[in-house]
Amino acid sequence: FDELPQLHEAVTDAFCQLAKSSIESNGIFRVALSGGSTPRRIYELISRRELDWSRIHWFWGDERNVPLTHPESNARMVREALFDRIAIPSANVHEVPVNIERPAEAAVEYEQILREHFSDHTFPIWDLALQGMGDDAHTASLFPETKAVLENERWFVENWVEKLDSYRYTLSAPAINSAHQIWFLVSGEGKQKALKTVLSGPENHSLYPAQMIQAPRWYVTQDAVGK
């Protein structure tokens, strides 16, 4: 897309079409959300659409180890951009139960929530997993050279990120790849090197975690692609 607003509109349209078709086919639409500035605008646009909110269940692909009221909280961002603007059952919103002092316990608790919701599956079968990508090629909170990149059995884990000097919470790569649909949203000039490396560079999952995600659809802006 030439401009970011075009990407926002395209993703919003596709999201609403997929939600409606999933609800018509299965009576439910389950989405793993991404944090960040690009998705925020999409959530705002979705709030203006007509959807059967009672049939949509919202989960998080990752979260920061901060209170849910903190300005950096992904849950707070989605509440402000979307949930506060629509009539949605509180039971349909599945936020990460952040525990600042004991993040491992919070990760186990959220994995249990996921396993109860997707009780018949080896991994959670999202209708859609929205993914962003950092300029270091991380996605969700799967950061380069962190322990969570190696996780193949757990669904959701706490992840110590040395360069941030903090814990993050994140879905594991297998728990993302189990989605029916995976869409990457990438914008900004700072993403050029990461995008090129992830799509066509040498394969190194430890250094470029986004390479682990088997996404057939990428929404990107021209400035992220470069020349």
C-alpha positions as CSV (number, residue, x, y, z in Angstrom):
1,F,0.0,0.0,0.0
2,D,1.3,3.5,-0.8
3,E,0.0,4.9,2.5
4,L,-0.7,3.5,5.9
5,P,-4.4,4.5,5.9
6,Q,-4.9,2.3,2.9
7,L,-3.5,-0.6,4.8
8,H,-5.8,0.1,7.8
9,E,-8.9,0.2,5.6
10,A,-8.0,-3.0,3.7
11,V,-7.3,-5.0,6.9
12,T,-10.5,-3.7,8.5
13,D,-12.5,-4.8,5.5
14,A,-10.9,-8.2,5.4
15,F,-11.2,-8.7,9.2
16,C,-15.0,-7.9,9.1
17,Q,-15.5,-10.2,6.1
18,L,-13.7,-13.1,7.8
19,A,-15.6,-12.5,11.1
20,K,-18.9,-12.6,9.3
21,S,-18.1,-15.7,7.3
22,S,-16.7,-17.5,10.4
23,I,-19.8,-16.7,12.4
24,E,-22.1,-17.8,9.6
25,S,-20.2,-21.1,9.2
26,N,-19.3,-22.0,12.8
27,G,-21.3,-19.6,15.0
28,I,-18.1,-18.1,16.4
29,F,-15.0,-16.0,15.5
30,R,-11.9,-16.3,17.6
31,V,-9.0,-13.9,17.1
32,A,-5.6,-13.5,18.7
33,L,-4.8,-9.8,18.7
34,S,-1.5,-7.9,18.1
35,G,-0.4,-4.9,20.0
36,G,1.3,-1.8,18.5
37,S,0.4,1.4,16.8
38,T,-0.6,-0.1,13.4
39,P,-3.3,-2.4,14.9
40,R,-4.7,0.3,17.2
41,R,-6.1,2.2,14.2
42,I,-7.6,-0.9,12.8
43,Y,-9.3,-1.7,16.1
44,E,-10.8,1.8,16.1
45,L,-12.1,1.3,12.5
46,I,-13.6,-2.1,13.4
47,S,-15.5,-0.5,16.3
48,R,-17.5,1.5,13.6
49,R,-18.6,-1.6,11.8
50,E,-21.7,-3.8,12.3
51,L,-20.7,-7.2,13.6
52,D,-22.3,-9.8,15.9
53,W,-20.1,-8.9,18.9
54,S,-21.7,-11.7,21.0
55,R,-20.1,-14.2,18.7
56,I,-16.6,-12.9,18.7
57,H,-14.0,-14.0,21.3
58,W,-10.9,-11.8,21.8
59,F,-7.5,-13.1,23.0
60,W,-4.0,-11.6,23.1
61,G,-1.0,-12.9,21.2
62,D,1.3,-11.2,23.7
63,E,1.3,-8.7,26.6
64,R,3.7,-6.6,28.6
65,N,4.3,-7.3,32.2
66,V,2.6,-4.2,33.4
67,P,-0.8,-3.6,35.1
68,L,-3.7,-3.8,32.7
69,T,-4.4,-0.1,33.4
70,H,-0.8,0.9,32.4
71,P,-0.3,3.1,29.3
72,E,1.9,0.3,27.8
73,S,-0.6,-2.5,28.3
74,N,-1.9,-4.1,25.1
75,A,-5.1,-4.9,26.9
76,R,-5.7,-1.2,27.7
77,M,-4.9,-0.2,24.2
78,V,-7.5,-2.6,22.8
79,R,-10.1,-1.5,25.4
80,E,-9.7,2.1,24.5
81,A,-9.6,1.6,20.7
82,L,-12.4,-1.0,20.5
83,F,-14.1,-2.5,23.5
84,D,-15.1,0.8,25.1
85,R,-16.9,1.8,21.9
86,I,-19.0,-1.3,21.4
87,A,-21.5,-3.5,23.3
88,I,-19.5,-6.7,23.9
89,P,-20.0,-9.4,26.6
90,S,-17.2,-9.2,29.1
91,A,-17.0,-13.0,29.0
92,N,-15.8,-12.7,25.4
93,V,-12.7,-10.7,26.3
94,H,-9.8,-12.9,27.5
95,E,-7.1,-10.7,28.8
96,V,-3.8,-12.0,30.1
97,P,-3.9,-12.1,33.9
98,V,-0.7,-10.1,34.4
99,N,1.3,-10.8,37.6
100,I,4.1,-8.4,37.9
101,E,6.0,-10.3,40.5
102,R,5.2,-13.9,39.3
103,P,5.0,-13.8,35.5
104,A,5.5,-17.6,35.2
105,E,2.3,-18.1,37.2
106,A,0.4,-15.6,35.0
107,A,1.6,-17.4,31.9
108,V,0.4,-20.8,33.2
109,E,-2.9,-19.3,34.2
110,Y,-3.5,-17.8,30.7
111,E,-2.5,-21.1,29.0
112,Q,-5.1,-22.8,31.1
113,I,-7.7,-20.3,29.9
114,L,-6.7,-21.1,26.4
115,R,-6.8,-24.8,26.9
116,E,-10.3,-24.7,28.4
117,H,-11.5,-22.6,25.5
118,F,-9.8,-24.9,22.9
119,S,-10.3,-28.1,24.8
120,D,-10.4,-30.4,21.8
121,H,-7.2,-29.3,20.1
122,T,-3.5,-29.9,20.4
123,F,-3.0,-26.2,19.9
124,P,-5.5,-23.3,19.9
125,I,-7.3,-23.1,16.5
126,W,-7.7,-19.3,16.0
127,D,-9.8,-18.1,13.1
128,L,-7.3,-15.3,12.8
129,A,-4.0,-14.4,14.4
130,L,-2.9,-10.9,13.8
131,Q,0.9,-10.4,13.8
132,G,3.2,-7.4,13.8
133,M,6.9,-7.4,13.3
134,G,9.6,-5.3,15.0
135,D,12.7,-3.9,13.3
136,D,14.6,-6.7,15.0
137,A,12.3,-9.3,13.3
138,H,10.5,-10.2,16.5
139,T,6.8,-11.0,16.4
140,A,4.3,-11.2,19.3
141,S,6.9,-11.2,22.1
142,L,9.1,-13.8,20.5
143,F,12.3,-11.7,20.5
144,P,15.6,-12.8,19.0
145,E,17.7,-15.1,21.1
146,T,15.2,-15.5,23.9
147,K,14.0,-18.7,25.5
148,A,10.4,-18.5,24.1
149,V,11.7,-18.9,20.5
150,L,12.7,-22.5,21.4
151,E,9.3,-23.4,22.9
152,N,7.5,-26.2,21.0
153,E,5.1,-27.6,23.6
154,R,3.6,-24.8,25.7
155,W,0.9,-22.5,24.2
156,F,1.7,-19.4,26.2
157,V,4.8,-18.5,28.1
158,E,6.6,-15.7,30.0
159,N,9.7,-14.5,28.2
160,W,12.6,-12.6,29.6
161,V,13.9,-10.0,27.1
162,E,17.3,-8.9,28.1
163,K,17.4,-5.8,25.9
164,L,14.1,-4.6,27.5
165,D,15.2,-5.7,31.0
166,S,11.7,-7.1,31.5
167,Y,9.4,-10.0,31.0
168,R,6.9,-10.3,28.2
169,Y,4.1,-12.7,27.8
170,T,3.7,-14.5,24.4
171,L,2.1,-17.2,22.4
172,S,4.6,-19.8,21.3
173,A,5.3,-20.2,17.5
174,P,3.3,-23.4,17.3
175,A,0.3,-21.8,19.0
176,I,0.4,-19.0,16.4
177,N,0.9,-21.3,13.5
178,S,-2.2,-23.3,14.4
179,A,-4.5,-20.4,13.2
180,H,-6.6,-20.8,10.2
181,Q,-5.5,-17.4,9.0
182,I,-2.3,-15.5,10.0
183,W,-1.9,-11.9,8.8
184,F,1.3,-9.9,9.2
185,L,0.9,-6.1,9.4
186,V,4.1,-4.3,8.7
187,S,4.7,-0.5,8.1
188,G,7.4,2.0,8.5
189,E,10.8,2.6,7.0
190,G,12.5,1.1,10.0
191,K,11.2,-2.4,9.0
192,Q,12.9,-2.6,5.6
193,K,15.9,-4.7,6.7
194,A,13.8,-7.0,8.9
195,L,11.2,-7.5,6.2
196,K,13.7,-8.4,3.5
197,T,15.6,-10.8,5.8
198,V,12.5,-12.6,7.1
199,L,11.0,-13.1,3.6
200,S,14.1,-13.8,1.5
201,G,17.2,-13.8,3.8
202,P,19.0,-16.7,5.4
203,E,16.9,-18.8,7.7
204,N,17.8,-18.4,11.3
205,H,14.8,-18.6,13.7
206,S,16.8,-17.6,16.8
207,L,17.9,-14.3,15.2
208,Y,14.7,-13.7,13.1
209,P,11.8,-15.2,15.0
210,A,9.2,-13.9,12.5
211,Q,10.5,-16.5,10.1
212,M,8.9,-19.2,12.3
213,I,5.4,-18.0,11.5
214,Q,3.8,-19.5,8.5
215,A,1.8,-16.6,7.3
216,P,0.3,-16.6,3.8
217,R,-0.8,-13.0,3.9
218,W,1.3,-9.9,4.5
219,Y,-0.1,-6.4,4.6
220,V,2.8,-4.0,4.0
221,T,3.3,-0.3,3.2
222,Q,5.7,0.9,0.5
223,D,8.0,2.5,3.0
224,A,8.5,-0.9,4.7
225,V,9.4,-2.4,1.4
226,G,11.7,0.3,0.2
227,K,13.1,0.1,-3.4
